[in-house]
Amino acid sequence: MIYDFSVKNQIKIGVIGAGYWGLNLVRNFSKIGVLKSVSDLEKKRKKEVVKISKNIHFTTNYKDILDDEAIIAVVIATPAKTHFKFAKEVIKSKKHIFVEKPLCLNYKDGKNLLELANKANKKIMVGHLMLYHPAYIKMKEKINEGLIGKIRYIYSNRLSLGKLRKEEDVLWSFAPHDISMILDLVKEKLLKVDSFGASYLKKKIKDTTVTFLKFSNNIKAHIFVSWLHPYKDQRIIVIGEKGMLVFADVLENKNKLQFFNHNIGWKGSFPEISKAKGKSISFNYSVEPLYAECKAFVNWLTIDKTVPSDAEEGLRVLKVLEDAKNKLKENK
């Protein structure tokens, strides 16, 4: 997957929300040269925005961005529970949308947004960042080339200590990235979703969850997420019939993506395993994944270059999240 980074853009974009991740988006859209305005309820955020660029207009009233006819698209980087509200208003203001993951917090609202956007002929892109990571893109390329044969099983860990949320489970905060990658890799029909979790810090807010996905052709996956973990671990492992691929984002670039060609045979009724050393697979990391994601949105608006995380993809991820949420309630 290659993105065009040389397009000269005359479009203008606004950002609603200048918190921790919002500022990262501000930095990258400013670097691309399309950012006009940023809105946040807290006036103190203006200092952080000005550090990025003195040319960015700051306002505490997000409606200033919606009313600005020069702005054709709005980035929503607010708490997940507000995504539906803001996205609906942005569509009514006749602007395109980039919304951080998840699209919103229930499938019905997500479907409503897609219908409204289609009716208004507006585009919605969801911030499923890992789909734009060069190591993941290379992993997908190797799988499509047949390096590991048919996919048999996928599992992922997204663990850390901190970045707690008071409004949403860790499932909604951490798992969208892994769900989006798994659905992107496995083209088979999803048959079943199950999920288990526990609340330790605040009642009804899950701090750790394990979600199981079952696809047709006997392909399975599980996703372990937690913000109560002693160390950071972000990796996805794809096991195929001819080998295994590991994308470990916590490692340095030269070791982020590795191929393991272990050999498993039988001697009579006993299995024999011949372990192989992991072979690093190189990839081009000349562009920051978030920059690539932001640029992909700009390219979609300017040259109609499609993106892997449009609203329909976001809706598929949202359906898995909602099914997992319902299972969490059942599996108390």
C-alpha positions as CSV (number, residue, x, y, z in Angstrom):
1,M,0.0,0.0,0.0
2,I,1.6,3.3,-1.1
3,Y,0.3,6.8,-0.3
4,D,1.0,9.9,-2.4
5,F,2.9,12.3,-0.2
6,S,3.6,14.9,-2.8
7,V,0.1,16.2,-3.5
8,K,-0.2,20.0,-3.2
9,N,-3.3,20.6,-1.1
10,Q,-5.4,23.8,-1.0
11,I,-8.0,22.3,1.4
12,K,-8.4,23.4,5.0
13,I,-9.2,21.1,8.0
14,G,-10.3,21.8,11.5
15,V,-9.7,19.7,14.7
16,I,-12.1,19.3,17.6
17,G,-10.3,18.2,20.7
18,A,-6.7,19.0,21.6
19,G,-6.0,16.5,24.4
20,Y,-3.1,14.1,24.4
21,W,-3.9,12.4,21.1
22,G,-5.6,15.4,19.6
23,L,-2.4,17.3,19.7
24,N,-0.6,14.5,17.8
25,L,-3.2,14.9,15.1
26,V,-2.8,18.7,15.2
27,R,0.9,18.2,14.7
28,N,0.6,15.9,11.7
29,F,-2.2,17.8,9.9
30,S,-0.2,21.0,10.5
31,K,2.9,19.4,9.0
32,I,0.9,18.4,5.9
33,G,-0.1,22.1,5.6
34,V,-3.9,21.7,5.7
35,L,-4.8,22.7,9.3
36,K,-6.6,26.0,9.8
37,S,-8.4,25.8,13.2
38,V,-8.4,23.8,16.5
39,S,-11.1,23.8,19.1
40,D,-10.9,22.7,22.8
41,L,-13.0,23.6,25.8
42,E,-9.9,24.2,27.9
43,K,-8.2,27.6,27.1
44,K,-4.9,26.2,28.3
45,R,-4.7,24.0,25.3
46,K,-4.0,27.1,23.2
47,K,-0.4,27.2,24.5
48,E,0.2,23.7,23.2
49,V,-1.3,24.4,19.9
50,V,0.7,27.6,19.4
51,K,3.9,25.6,20.1
52,I,3.0,23.5,17.1
53,S,2.3,26.5,14.8
54,K,1.4,30.1,15.5
55,N,-0.7,30.1,12.3
56,I,-3.3,27.8,13.7
57,H,-6.5,29.6,14.8
58,F,-7.7,28.4,18.3
59,T,-11.2,28.6,19.7
60,T,-13.1,27.2,22.7
61,N,-16.3,27.0,20.6
62,Y,-16.2,24.1,18.2
63,K,-19.2,25.6,16.3
64,D,-16.7,28.2,15.0
65,I,-15.1,25.4,13.0
66,L,-18.5,24.1,11.8
67,D,-19.5,27.6,10.6
68,D,-16.3,28.2,8.7
69,E,-17.0,27.7,5.0
70,A,-13.3,27.5,4.2
71,I,-13.0,24.3,6.2
72,I,-14.1,21.2,4.3
73,A,-13.3,18.5,6.8
74,V,-13.3,18.1,10.6
75,V,-11.1,15.8,12.7
76,I,-12.9,14.6,15.9
77,A,-10.5,13.8,18.7
78,T,-12.8,13.9,21.7
79,P,-13.9,11.2,24.2
80,A,-15.5,8.3,22.5
81,K,-18.9,8.9,24.1
82,T,-19.1,12.3,22.2
83,H,-18.1,10.9,18.7
84,F,-21.7,10.4,17.5
85,K,-22.9,13.8,18.6
86,F,-20.0,15.7,17.0
87,A,-20.0,13.5,13.8
88,K,-23.7,14.1,13.3
89,E,-23.2,17.9,13.6
90,V,-20.2,17.8,11.3
91,I,-22.3,16.0,8.6
92,K,-25.1,18.6,9.0
93,S,-22.5,21.3,8.5
94,K,-21.7,19.6,5.1
95,K,-18.1,18.7,5.9
96,H,-16.1,15.4,5.7
97,I,-15.0,13.6,8.9
98,F,-11.9,12.0,10.3
99,V,-13.0,10.5,13.7
100,E,-10.7,8.8,16.1
101,K,-11.4,5.2,17.0
102,P,-14.0,3.9,17.8
103,L,-16.4,5.4,15.3
104,C,-18.9,5.7,18.2
105,L,-20.1,3.5,21.0
106,N,-22.9,1.5,19.5
107,Y,-23.7,-0.1,16.1
108,K,-27.0,1.6,15.6
109,D,-25.5,5.1,15.9
110,G,-22.6,4.0,13.6
111,K,-25.0,2.8,10.9
112,N,-26.9,6.1,11.3
113,L,-23.8,8.1,10.7
114,L,-22.9,6.1,7.6
115,E,-26.4,6.6,6.2
116,L,-26.3,10.4,6.9
117,A,-22.8,10.7,5.3
118,N,-23.9,8.8,2.2
119,K,-27.0,10.9,1.8
120,A,-24.9,14.1,2.2
121,N,-22.2,12.7,-0.1
122,K,-19.6,13.1,2.7
123,K,-16.7,10.9,3.6
124,I,-16.0,9.4,7.0
125,M,-12.6,7.9,7.9
126,V,-11.9,6.2,11.2
127,G,-8.6,6.4,13.0
128,H,-7.6,2.7,12.9
129,L,-3.9,3.7,13.0
130,M,-2.3,0.2,12.7
131,L,-3.7,-0.3,9.2
132,Y,-1.2,2.5,8.2
133,H,1.8,1.2,10.0
134,P,4.5,0.2,7.5
135,A,5.3,-3.0,9.5
136,Y,1.7,-4.1,9.4
137,I,1.5,-3.2,5.6
138,K,4.6,-5.4,5.0
139,M,3.1,-8.2,7.1
140,K,-0.1,-8.2,5.1
141,E,2.0,-8.1,1.9
142,K,4.0,-11.2,3.0
143,I,0.8,-13.1,3.9
144,N,-0.8,-12.3,0.5
145,E,2.4,-13.5,-1.1
146,G,1.9,-16.9,0.6
147,L,4.9,-16.7,3.0
148,I,3.0,-18.5,5.8
149,G,0.4,-20.3,3.8
150,K,-3.2,-20.2,4.9
151,I,-3.9,-18.3,8.1
152,R,-4.9,-20.7,11.0
153,Y,-4.8,-18.6,14.1
154,I,-4.2,-15.0,15.2
155,Y,-3.7,-13.6,18.6
156,S,-2.8,-10.1,19.8
157,N,-1.8,-8.3,23.0
158,R,-2.3,-4.6,23.7
159,L,-1.2,-4.1,27.2
160,S,0.2,-1.3,29.4
161,L,0.0,0.4,32.8
162,G,-2.1,3.5,32.5
163,K,-4.1,5.6,30.1
164,L,-7.2,4.7,32.1
165,R,-10.7,5.7,31.0
166,K,-13.6,6.6,33.2
167,E,-16.3,6.4,30.5
168,E,-15.4,3.3,28.5
169,D,-14.0,-0.2,29.0
170,V,-10.4,-1.0,28.0
171,L,-12.1,-3.1,25.2
172,W,-13.3,0.1,23.5
173,S,-10.0,2.0,24.1
174,F,-7.5,-0.6,23.1
175,A,-9.1,-3.4,21.1
176,P,-10.3,-1.5,18.0
177,H,-6.7,-1.5,16.5
178,D,-6.4,-5.3,16.8
179,I,-9.9,-6.0,15.6
180,S,-9.3,-3.8,12.6
181,M,-6.1,-5.7,11.7
182,I,-7.6,-9.1,12.2
183,L,-10.7,-8.3,10.1
184,D,-8.4,-6.9,7.4
185,L,-6.3,-10.1,7.3
186,V,-9.1,-12.7,7.6
187,K,-11.5,-12.4,4.7
188,E,-13.7,-15.3,6.0
189,K,-17.1,-14.8,7.5
190,L,-17.1,-14.0,11.2
191,L,-19.3,-16.7,13.0
192,K,-19.0,-16.0,16.7
193,V,-17.7,-13.4,19.2
194,D,-17.1,-14.1,22.9
195,S,-15.5,-12.0,25.5
196,F,-14.5,-12.1,29.2
197,G,-13.3,-9.3,31.4
198,A,-13.0,-7.9,34.9
199,S,-13.4,-4.5,36.7
200,Y,-10.9,-3.6,39.4
201,L,-10.6,0.2,39.6
202,K,-14.2,1.3,38.9
203,K,-17.4,-0.6,38.9
204,K,-18.8,-1.5,35.5
205,I,-15.6,-0.3,33.7
206,K,-13.6,-3.3,32.5
207,D,-9.8,-3.0,33.1
208,T,-8.9,-6.2,31.3
209,T,-10.7,-8.2,28.6
210,V,-10.0,-11.3,26.4
211,T,-12.1,-11.5,23.3
212,F,-12.4,-14.6,21.0
213,L,-13.3,-14.5,17.3
214,K,-14.3,-17.5,15.3
215,F,-14.4,-17.4,11.5
216,S,-15.4,-19.9,8.9
217,N,-12.8,-22.4,7.7
218,N,-11.8,-23.0,11.3
219,I,-9.8,-19.7,11.7
220,K,-9.8,-18.3,15.2
221,A,-8.3,-15.3,16.9
222,H,-8.1,-13.8,20.4
223,I,-7.4,-10.3,21.6
224,F,-6.0,-9.6,25.1
225,V,-6.2,-6.0,26.3
226,S,-5.4,-4.4,29.6
227,W,-4.3,-1.1,31.2
228,L,-3.4,-2.9,34.4
229,H,-0.2,-4.6,33.1
230,P,3.3,-4.3,34.5
231,Y,4.9,-3.4,31.2
232,K,3.9,-2.3,27.7
233,D,3.3,-5.0,25.1
234,Q,1.8,-4.4,21.7
235,R,2.0,-7.3,19.3
236,I,0.0,-9.3,16.8
237,I,1.0,-12.9,15.8
238,V,-0.3,-14.6,12.8
239,I,0.1,-18.4,12.6
240,G,-0.2,-20.0,9.2
241,E,0.2,-23.5,7.8
242,K,3.8,-22.9,6.7
243,G,5.1,-20.4,9.3
244,M,4.4,-17.6,11.7
245,L,4.7,-13.8,11.5
246,V,5.1,-11.5,14.6
247,F,4.6,-7.8,14.5
248,A,5.8,-6.4,17.8
249,D,5.4,-2.7,17.9
250,V,7.3,-2.4,21.2
251,L,10.6,-3.5,19.6
252,E,13.0,-1.4,17.6
253,N,12.3,-1.1,13.9
254,K,14.8,-3.7,12.7
255,N,13.1,-6.4,14.9
256,K,9.4,-5.2,14.7
257,L,8.5,-7.7,12.1
258,Q,9.8,-11.3,12.2
259,F,9.2,-14.6,10.4
260,F,9.5,-17.9,12.3
261,N,9.7,-21.0,10.2
262,H,9.5,-23.7,12.9
263,N,9.2,-27.2,11.7
264,I,6.8,-29.6,13.4
265,G,6.8,-33.3,12.4
266,W,6.0,-36.7,13.9
267,K,8.2,-39.6,15.0
268,G,5.7,-42.4,15.4
269,S,3.0,-41.0,17.7
270,F,5.3,-38.3,19.2
271,P,5.5,-34.8,17.9
272,E,9.0,-33.4,17.1
273,I,9.7,-29.7,17.0
274,S,12.6,-28.1,15.2
275,K,12.8,-24.5,16.4
276,A,14.1,-21.8,14.0
277,K,15.4,-18.4,14.8
278,G,13.3,-15.5,13.9
279,K,14.2,-13.7,10.6
280,S,13.7,-10.0,10.6
281,I,11.7,-8.6,7.7
282,S,12.7,-5.1,6.7
283,F,10.2,-2.4,5.8
284,N,10.3,1.3,5.0
285,Y,9.8,3.4,8.1
286,S,10.6,6.7,6.6
287,V,7.1,8.0,7.4
288,E,5.5,8.1,10.9
289,P,2.3,5.9,10.8
290,L,0.2,8.7,12.1
291,Y,1.5,11.0,9.4
292,A,0.7,8.3,6.8
293,E,-2.8,8.0,8.2
294,C,-3.4,11.8,8.2
295,K,-2.0,12.1,4.7
296,A,-4.2,9.2,3.5
297,F,-7.2,11.2,4.6
298,V,-6.0,14.3,2.8
299,N,-5.4,12.2,-0.4
300,W,-8.9,10.7,-0.1
301,L,-10.3,14.2,-0.1
302,T,-8.1,15.7,-2.8
303,I,-7.5,12.8,-5.3
304,D,-10.2,10.4,-4.2
305,K,-7.6,7.7,-3.2
306,T,-9.5,5.2,-1.1
307,V,-8.5,4.4,2.4
308,P,-8.7,1.0,4.3
309,S,-10.5,2.6,7.3
310,D,-13.5,4.2,5.8
311,A,-16.9,4.2,7.6
312,E,-17.9,0.8,6.4
313,E,-14.7,-0.7,7.8
314,G,-15.3,1.3,11.0
315,L,-18.8,-0.2,11.2
316,R,-17.5,-3.7,10.9
317,V,-15.1,-3.1,13.8
318,L,-17.9,-1.5,15.8
319,K,-20.1,-4.6,15.3
320,V,-17.4,-6.8,16.8
321,L,-17.0,-4.4,19.7
322,E,-20.7,-4.3,20.4
323,D,-21.0,-8.1,20.2
324,A,-18.0,-8.4,22.6
325,K,-19.6,-5.8,25.0
326,N,-22.8,-7.8,25.1
327,K,-20.8,-11.0,25.8
328,L,-19.0,-9.2,28.7
329,K,-22.4,-8.5,30.3
330,E,-23.4,-12.2,29.9
331,N,-20.1,-13.6,31.2
332,K,-20.1,-11.7,34.5
